[in-house]
Amino acid sequence: MVLAIGVDIGGTKVAAGVVDEDGGVLALVRRPTPGDVSGTEDAIAGCVAELADRYDVVAVGIGAAGWIANDRATVLFSPHLAWRDEPLRESLIGRIGLPVTVENDANAAAWAEYRFGAARGERVVCCVTLGTGIGGGMVVSGVLYRGANGVACEWGHMAVVPDGRRCACGNRGCWEMYASGTALARDARELAEISPVAAHRLLQLAGGEPARLTGTDVTAAAREGDGAAVEIFTAMGRWLGRGIADLAAILDPSVVVIGGGVSEAGDLLLRPAQEAFAANLTGRGFRPVAPVRIAALGPDAGLIGAADLARRRI
C-alpha cells in the first residue's frame, strides 16, 4: 500500500493526514493557522514531520486556500491567507525532504469526492466548499479542471449582489459574503445586536457576547431547533441554491457536491438550497435537475484529495 500525506490549509487550521490508496485516513494532526507566511510554513512542515516519523510515505500534497498556478507550486493569491505570488513548493521541499505538490484546497476536495466520495463515477462534478469563504472545484470526465492559468472555479467570488458587501478579494457582493461560515457568523452577530430576545439561545452559546458568535454556534442552535438559528440557515441555504442555479446554467453538472465545515449542518442547509436551486434553474421543467448532495468525506476531503493527487503525480 503506497501512502502519501495530504495537508489542508484553511483560514483557521492546518490539518494533515496519512492517506492510503483507497482514500482512508490512517493518522491525522491539526494545528491553528498562523497569520503570517513563515508561521504557516512552519506549521505545515511540523505536521508533515510528525506524520513522516510514524509512516513510510512517498509524497506530500498541499491543499491551499487560494489561486494556485498551473505549475502546482506557486500560490498566486490567497484572500484569507498572507500569500502573494508565494513559491510554496520551493519553500517547503527542502524542509520536508519529499516530493511536494501544491493544489487549491477546493480542487483537492472535489477530486477526493470524485475518486472516493459522493461524486464517484459522475461525468461532470461541480463541488462547492463552504468554509471561511466559498471554494470551488470541477472534475470533467476524470480530469480536474484548472483553467488556463490554474485559477478556475473560484465561484465564491462571482458577484451575486451588485455593490454588495465588501469581500476580502477586493470586490463587492461576492457569493461567499452571503453563503459561507463567515456569512453565517456575521448574520448571527447582527441579529444578536439588533434583537437579543430573538437571539437568546445564540447569545447563551456565546457567553452573552455577540462578537463571540461563530458558525459552529449557529449550527448547534439550529440542530436544537432554535427558530432564529434555523432562519439564518434557511436564508443562507437560499443564497446557496441561487448560486448553484447560476453555476448550472453555465456548467450543466451531473452532480453538485456541497462540502466544507458548514456542510456538516446537513439538511438544515441542503433542503433550502435544493429548493432555491430548483426554483431558479434556467429552463426549469425542460431539463434534468442535477442532484445536490452533501460531501461524503467531511472535513478530510481536502487533505485526502491533496494526498491522492500527489501520489498520482509520482
C-alpha positions in Angstrom: 0.0 0.0 0.0 1.5 3.3 -1.1 0.9 6.1 1.4 1.0 9.9 1.0 0.5 12.8 3.3 -2.2 15.4 2.5 -2.3 18.8 4.1 -5.3 21.1 4.1 -4.6 24.7 4.8 -7.6 26.8 5.7 -8.2 30.2 7.2 -8.3 28.8 10.7 -6.5 25.5 10.8 -3.8 23.4 9.2 -4.8 19.7 9.0 -2.6 16.9 7.8 -3.2 13.2 7.4 -1.6 10.0 6.1 -3.8 8.7 3.3 -3.9 5.2 1.7 -4.7 4.3 -1.9 -8.4 3.9 -1.1 -8.8 7.3 0.4 -8.6 6.1 4.0 -7.0 8.4 6.6 -4.7 6.4 8.8 -3.5 9.3 11.1 -4.4 13.0 11.5 -2.9 16.0 13.1 -4.1 19.6 13.3 -2.6 23.0 14.2 -4.0 26.6 14.2 -3.3 28.6 11.0 -0.8 31.4 11.9 -1.4 34.8 10.4 1.9 35.1 8.6 3.7 33.2 5.7 6.6 31.9 7.7 4.4 30.7 10.6 2.1 28.9 8.2 5.0 27.2 6.5 6.4 26.2 9.9 3.0 24.6 10.8 2.9 22.7 7.5 6.5 21.4 7.9 5.8 20.4 11.6 2.7 18.5 10.7 4.4 16.6 7.9 7.4 15.8 10.1 5.2 14.4 12.8 3.4 12.1 10.4 6.5 11.1 8.4 8.2 9.9 11.5 5.5 7.4 12.0 4.7 6.3 8.4 6.6 5.5 5.3 5.2 8.0 2.8 6.2 8.7 -0.8 4.9 12.3 -1.4 3.1 15.3 0.2 0.1 17.1 -1.3 -0.7 20.6 -0.1 -4.2 21.9 -0.5 -4.0 25.6 0.0 -6.8 28.2 0.1 -6.0 30.5 -2.9 -5.2 30.6 -6.5 -2.6 28.0 -7.5 -0.6 28.4 -10.7 -0.6 25.5 -13.2 2.9 24.7 -12.1 1.2 23.3 -8.9 4.0 25.0 -6.9 3.1 28.7 -6.6 0.3 30.4 -4.6 -0.6 33.4 -6.8 -3.0 34.9 -4.3 -5.0 33.9 -1.2 -7.7 36.2 0.0 -7.8 34.8 3.5 -4.0 34.0 4.0 -0.9 36.1 3.6 0.4 34.5 0.3 1.1 36.7 -2.7 3.0 35.0 -5.6 4.4 32.6 -3.0 6.7 29.8 -4.2 5.3 27.5 -1.7 6.6 24.2 -3.0 10.2 25.5 -3.2 9.8 27.0 0.3 8.8 23.6 1.7 10.5 20.9 -0.3 13.9 21.4 1.3 12.4 21.2 4.8 10.1 18.3 4.0 12.5 16.1 2.0 9.7 14.5 -0.1 8.1 15.3 -3.5 5.6 18.2 -2.9 2.6 19.1 -5.0 0.5 22.2 -4.3 -3.1 22.4 -5.3 -6.1 24.6 -4.5 -7.9 23.2 -1.4 -11.3 23.1 -3.1 -9.9 21.4 -6.2 -8.4 18.8 -3.9 -11.7 18.3 -2.1 -13.5 18.0 -5.4 -11.0 15.4 -6.6 -11.5 13.4 -3.4 -15.3 13.4 -3.7 -14.9 12.2 -7.4 -12.4 9.5 -6.5 -13.8 8.2 -3.2 -17.0 10.1 -2.2 -20.3 11.5 -3.2 -19.4 12.1 -6.8 -17.7 8.8 -7.6 -18.3 7.8 -11.2 -20.0 11.1 -12.2 -19.0 12.7 -15.5 -19.3 16.4 -14.7 -18.7 17.1 -11.0 -19.2 20.6 -9.5 -18.1 20.9 -5.9 -18.9 23.9 -3.7 -16.9 24.1 -0.5 -18.3 26.1 2.3 -15.7 27.2 4.9 -14.4 30.6 5.9 -15.3 31.5 2.3 -16.6 29.5 -0.7 -14.2 27.4 -2.7 -14.9 25.5 -5.9 -13.7 22.6 -7.9 -14.7 20.7 -11.0 -13.9 17.3 -12.5 -14.9 16.7 -16.1 -14.6 13.1 -17.5 -11.9 12.2 -14.9 -9.9 15.4 -15.3 -9.5 18.1 -12.7 -10.3 21.4 -14.4 -7.9 24.2 -13.5 -8.4 26.7 -16.3 -5.8 28.4 -18.5 -3.9 29.8 -15.5 -4.8 27.5 -12.7 -7.4 29.8 -11.1 -10.7 28.3 -12.4 -13.7 27.6 -10.3 -13.3 30.4 -7.8 -17.0 30.9 -7.9 -17.1 32.1 -4.3 -16.1 35.4 -5.9 -18.8 35.7 -8.6 -20.9 38.8 -7.8 -24.4 38.0 -6.7 -25.3 41.4 -5.3 -24.2 44.5 -7.3 -22.2 46.8 -5.0 -23.0 44.5 -2.1 -20.9 43.6 0.9 -17.1 44.1 0.6 -15.2 40.9 0.1 -11.6 40.0 1.1 -10.8 39.6 -2.6 -11.3 43.4 -3.1 -14.7 43.3 -4.9 -18.2 43.7 -3.5 -21.2 41.4 -3.5 -19.3 38.1 -3.8 -21.3 34.9 -3.3 -19.2 33.9 -0.3 -20.3 37.1 1.5 -23.8 35.6 1.6 -23.3 31.8 1.8 -20.2 30.8 3.9 -19.1 30.3 7.5 -18.2 33.9 7.7 -21.7 35.0 6.5 -23.3 32.6 8.9 -21.5 34.1 11.9 -22.0 37.6 10.7 -25.7 37.2 10.3 -26.0 35.7 13.8 -24.0 38.6 15.3 -26.2 41.2 13.6 -29.3 39.5 14.9 -27.9 39.4 18.4 -27.1 43.1 18.3 -30.5 44.1 16.9 -32.7 41.6 18.8 -31.2 39.9 21.8 -34.5 38.4 22.6 -34.8 36.6 19.3 -31.1 35.6 19.6 -31.4 34.4 23.2 -30.1 30.9 22.6 -27.3 32.1 20.3 -26.2 34.5 23.0 -26.2 31.8 25.6 -23.8 29.8 23.4 -21.6 32.8 23.0 -21.5 33.6 26.7 -23.7 36.7 26.2 -21.3 38.4 23.8 -22.5 38.8 20.2 -18.9 39.3 18.9 -18.0 35.8 20.0 -20.7 34.1 18.0 -19.4 31.6 15.4 -20.8 29.5 12.7 -20.4 26.5 14.9 -22.7 28.2 17.5 -25.3 28.8 14.8 -25.2 25.2 13.7 -25.5 23.9 17.3 -28.5 26.1 18.0 -30.2 25.2 14.7 -29.8 21.5 15.5 -31.6 22.1 18.8 -34.5 23.6 16.8 -33.8 27.3 17.8 -36.0 29.4 15.5 -33.5 32.2 14.9 -30.7 29.9 14.0 -32.9 27.9 11.7 -34.0 31.1 10.0 -30.4 32.1 9.5 -29.6 28.7 7.9 -32.6 28.9 5.7 -31.6 32.3 4.3 -28.1 31.1 3.7 -29.4 27.9 2.0 -31.4 30.1 -0.4 -28.4 32.1 -1.3 -26.5 28.9 -1.8 -29.2 27.5 -4.1 -29.4 30.6 -6.2 -25.7 30.5 -6.8 -25.8 26.8 -7.7 -28.5 27.6 -10.3 -26.2 30.2 -11.9 -23.4 27.6 -12.0 -25.7 25.0 -13.6 -26.7 27.5 -16.3 -23.0 27.6 -17.3 -21.6 24.3 -16.4 -24.5 21.8 -16.7 -23.1 19.4 -14.0 -24.3 15.8 -13.5 -23.9 16.4 -9.7 -23.3 19.2 -7.3 -21.5 18.3 -4.1 -21.6 20.6 -1.1 -18.6 20.2 1.2 -16.6 22.2 3.8 -17.3 22.7 7.5 -20.6 24.5 7.1 -22.0 21.5 5.1 -22.0 19.5 8.4 -25.3 21.1 9.1 -26.8 18.6 6.6 -30.5 19.1 5.8 -30.6 22.4 7.6 -28.6 23.8 4.7 -29.3 21.3 2.0 -33.1 21.5 1.9 -33.4 25.3 1.3 -30.5 25.1 -1.1 -32.2 22.4 -3.2 -35.5 24.3 -3.2 -33.9 27.5 -4.3 -31.8 25.7 -6.9 -34.9 24.1 -8.4 -36.8 27.4 -8.3 -34.1 29.4 -10.0 -32.7 26.9 -12.5 -32.6 28.2 -16.1 -35.1 26.2 -18.3 -36.6 24.5 -15.2 -39.2 22.0 -16.2 -37.5 21.3 -19.5 -34.1 19.9 -18.4 -32.7 17.4 -15.9 -32.1 18.8 -12.4 -28.7 17.7 -11.1 -28.7 16.2 -7.7 -27.3 18.3 -4.9 -25.5 16.2 -2.3 -23.6 16.7 0.9 -20.0 15.6 0.6 -19.3 12.1 1.8 -15.7 12.7 3.1 -16.4 15.6 5.5 -13.7 17.9 6.6 -10.9 15.5 5.5 -11.8 15.8 1.8 -9.2 18.4 1.0 -6.3 16.5 2.5 -7.5 13.2 1.0 -7.6 14.7 -2.4 -4.3 16.5 -2.0 -2.6 13.3 -1.0 -4.1 11.3 -3.9 -3.1 14.0 -6.4 0.5 14.0 -5.0 0.7 10.2 -5.1 -0.6 10.0 -8.7 1.8 12.7 -9.8 4.8 10.5 -9.0 
